[in-house]
């Protein structure tokens, strides 16, 4: 009998995870430090064979690693499983590779998911009273469609020996992927904004384009409070004198494109 490290609920039998919140079990009154290790690793700890799986961007590092099984459909159309190693880069993607060498020295990339495409993460426990398998489902975008990736029995490992260290803390994994997804989407939006600002140099350019279409605009609506704001003669941004929010020329250009078709 043990208790969950996170919610305090009792964990019975040989369960390694809490059936209430999916957190790791506490052995006795304290947590066995060998029972669970973080999925996060020091980038310098990762051997070169992993870094060759994908082309990293400048200053990009791999700092997450765990192993487990993923659900696959076999050649005869039945459901099966495949042992995989998952490696995450700091700000871009989660990659999945399978062992190709007899001495576990070669890997082949089987799937990759960028953090910004992960739309949902589900964690649960499957099995019976005595044997439970932790399960993680990643829901992610593929073009206009939604796909899913089912993972089971995830474990943290030593990056060099690949020895199993302990079960993955599902709460940590979910929170880490959610944070990385949010940051990745924010970075993408910031890049898109910068691209638009480079296209729309300032308000004078915006007025010029409106004039070409036979439109004369003196005031605009603040997108935050709806107050009338005088359209500046120049500059990339202006301030609403009522709510003090920043109005970008690039954002106005995008709205005008929608209005004018």
C-alpha positions in Angstrom: 0.0 0.0 0.0 1.3 3.5 -0.9 0.0 7.0 -1.4 0.1 9.2 -4.5 2.8 11.9 -4.4 0.4 14.5 -5.9 -3.2 14.0 -4.6 -2.6 11.8 -1.5 -4.9 9.0 -2.6 -4.1 5.4 -1.7 -2.5 3.3 -4.4 -3.2 -0.4 -4.0 -1.7 -3.7 -5.2 1.3 -3.5 -7.5 0.2 -0.3 -9.2 3.0 2.1 -10.0 0.6 5.0 -10.7 -2.3 6.6 -9.0 -5.7 5.7 -10.5 -7.0 9.1 -9.3 -4.6 11.6 -10.9 -2.1 9.3 -12.8 0.8 10.5 -10.5 3.6 8.2 -9.4 3.1 6.2 -6.2 4.9 7.1 -3.0 6.5 4.0 -1.3 5.7 4.2 2.4 6.0 7.8 3.8 8.6 9.0 1.3 9.2 8.7 -2.5 11.9 6.3 -3.7 14.2 8.5 -5.7 15.0 5.6 -8.0 11.3 5.1 -8.7 10.8 8.1 -11.0 13.2 10.5 -12.8 12.4 13.6 -14.7 11.9 13.4 -18.5 14.1 16.4 -18.8 17.8 15.8 -19.4 20.9 18.0 -19.9 21.5 18.5 -23.6 25.1 17.6 -23.3 24.2 14.2 -21.9 22.7 13.1 -25.3 24.9 10.9 -27.5 25.5 12.0 -31.1 23.5 9.1 -32.6 20.3 10.8 -31.3 21.2 14.3 -32.6 21.6 12.9 -36.1 17.9 11.9 -36.3 16.8 15.4 -37.3 18.5 18.6 -38.5 18.5 21.0 -35.6 18.2 24.7 -36.0 21.0 27.0 -34.8 21.1 27.0 -31.0 18.5 24.2 -30.8 19.1 21.5 -28.3 17.5 18.2 -27.3 16.5 18.2 -23.7 13.7 15.6 -23.2 13.8 11.8 -23.4 11.7 8.8 -22.5 10.9 5.4 -23.9 7.8 3.3 -24.2 5.4 1.7 -26.7 3.2 3.3 -29.3 0.1 1.8 -31.0 0.5 0.9 -34.7 -1.5 -0.9 -37.3 0.3 -3.9 -38.7 0.5 -5.0 -42.3 -2.5 -7.4 -41.8 -4.7 -4.6 -40.5 -4.5 -5.5 -36.8 -3.5 -3.3 -33.9 0.0 -3.8 -32.5 2.7 -2.0 -30.6 6.1 -0.7 -31.4 8.9 0.1 -28.9 10.0 3.7 -29.4 12.4 6.3 -27.9 10.9 9.8 -27.7 13.2 12.8 -27.8 12.1 16.4 -27.5 13.9 19.6 -28.6 13.8 22.7 -26.5 11.3 24.7 -28.5 10.2 22.9 -31.6 9.3 19.2 -31.7 8.9 15.8 -30.2 10.4 13.0 -32.3 9.9 9.2 -32.1 12.6 6.8 -33.2 12.8 3.0 -33.2 15.8 0.8 -32.5 17.4 -0.5 -35.6 20.7 -2.0 -34.4 21.5 -5.2 -32.6 23.5 -3.3 -30.0 20.9 -0.5 -29.9 23.3 1.8 -31.6 21.1 2.8 -34.7 17.8 4.5 -34.8 15.3 5.3 -37.5 12.9 8.3 -37.2 9.3 7.0 -37.4 7.3 10.1 -36.5 7.6 13.7 -35.3 5.1 16.2 -33.9 5.8 19.9 -33.5 4.7 21.3 -30.2 2.4 23.9 -31.8 0.4 21.2 -33.5 -0.5 19.3 -30.2 -4.1 20.2 -29.5 -4.8 18.0 -26.6 -3.2 15.5 -24.2 -5.1 12.7 -22.4 -3.7 10.5 -19.7 -5.3 7.4 -18.2 -4.7 4.0 -16.7 -5.7 0.8 -18.5 -5.8 -2.8 -17.2 -7.3 -4.6 -14.2 -7.1 -4.5 -10.5 -3.6 -6.0 -10.4 -1.9 -4.9 -13.6 -2.3 -1.3 -14.8 -0.8 0.3 -17.8 -0.4 4.1 -18.0 -1.6 5.5 -21.3 -1.0 8.8 -23.0 -2.8 10.0 -26.1 -1.5 13.0 -28.1 -4.1 14.7 -30.3 -2.4 16.8 -33.0 -3.1 18.6 -36.3 -2.1 17.1 -39.6 -3.0 19.6 -42.3 -6.7 20.1 -42.0 -7.3 16.9 -40.1 -6.8 15.7 -36.5 -4.7 12.7 -35.7 -3.8 10.8 -32.5 -0.8 9.0 -31.1 -1.3 6.4 -28.3 1.7 5.8 -26.0 1.9 3.1 -23.2 4.3 2.2 -20.4 6.4 5.3 -20.6 9.7 5.2 -18.7 12.6 7.6 -18.1 16.0 6.2 -19.2 19.7 6.9 -18.9 20.6 8.6 -22.2 23.9 6.6 -22.6 23.1 3.1 -21.4 19.3 3.3 -22.2 18.7 1.5 -18.9 15.2 2.1 -17.5 15.3 4.5 -14.5 11.6 4.6 -13.6 8.1 5.4 -14.8 7.4 8.7 -16.4 5.5 11.2 -14.2 2.4 11.6 -16.5 1.5 14.9 -14.8 5.0 16.3 -15.5 4.9 15.1 -19.2 1.4 16.6 -19.8 2.3 20.0 -18.2 5.7 20.2 -20.0 4.1 19.5 -23.4 1.3 22.0 -22.8 3.8 24.7 -21.8 6.0 24.0 -24.9 3.0 24.0 -27.2 1.8 27.4 -25.8 5.3 28.9 -26.2 5.7 27.5 -29.7 2.4 29.0 -30.8 3.3 32.3 -29.3 6.7 32.3 -31.1 4.9 31.5 -34.4 2.4 34.4 -33.9 5.2 36.8 -33.1 7.1 35.7 -36.3 3.9 36.2 -38.3 3.4 39.6 -36.8 7.0 40.6 -37.7 6.5 39.3 -41.3 3.4 41.5 -41.6 5.2 44.5 -40.1 7.9 44.1 -42.8 5.2 44.0 -45.5 3.2 47.0 -44.0 5.9 49.4 -43.3 3.8 52.0 -41.5 0.5 53.9 -41.6 1.5 56.0 -44.5 1.9 52.9 -46.6 -1.6 51.8 -45.4 -3.1 55.1 -46.4 -1.5 54.9 -49.8 -3.0 51.5 -50.4 -6.4 52.7 -49.3 -6.1 55.7 -51.6 -5.4 53.4 -54.5 -8.7 51.8 -53.8 -10.5 55.1 -53.7 -10.9 55.0 -49.9 -10.2 57.9 -47.5 -10.0 56.9 -43.9 -9.6 59.5 -41.1 -10.4 57.4 -38.0 -10.3 53.8 -37.1 -12.0 51.7 -34.3 -9.8 50.6 -31.4 -9.9 46.7 -31.6 -9.9 46.6 -27.7 -12.4 49.2 -26.6 -14.1 50.3 -29.8 -13.3 53.9 -29.4 -12.6 56.1 -32.4 -8.9 56.7 -33.0 -7.4 59.1 -35.4 -5.4 57.3 -38.1 -1.7 58.4 -37.9 0.2 59.8 -40.8 3.2 57.5 -40.2 4.7 54.9 -37.8 4.1 51.2 -37.3 1.9 51.6 -34.2 -0.3 54.0 -32.4 -1.9 54.2 -28.9 -5.6 54.4 -28.1 -6.0 57.4 -25.9 -9.0 55.8 -24.1 -7.7 52.3 -23.1 -4.0 52.9 -24.0 -3.8 49.6 -26.0 -1.3 49.4 -28.9 -2.8 49.3 -32.4 -0.6 47.8 -35.1 -0.6 48.9 -38.8 -0.1 45.3 -39.7 -3.3 44.2 -37.9 -5.3 46.9 -39.6 -4.0 45.7 -43.0 -5.1 42.2 -42.3 -8.6 43.3 -41.4 -8.9 45.5 -44.5 -7.8 42.5 -46.6 -10.7 40.5 -45.2 -13.2 43.4 -45.6 -12.2 44.1 -49.2 -11.9 40.5 -50.2 
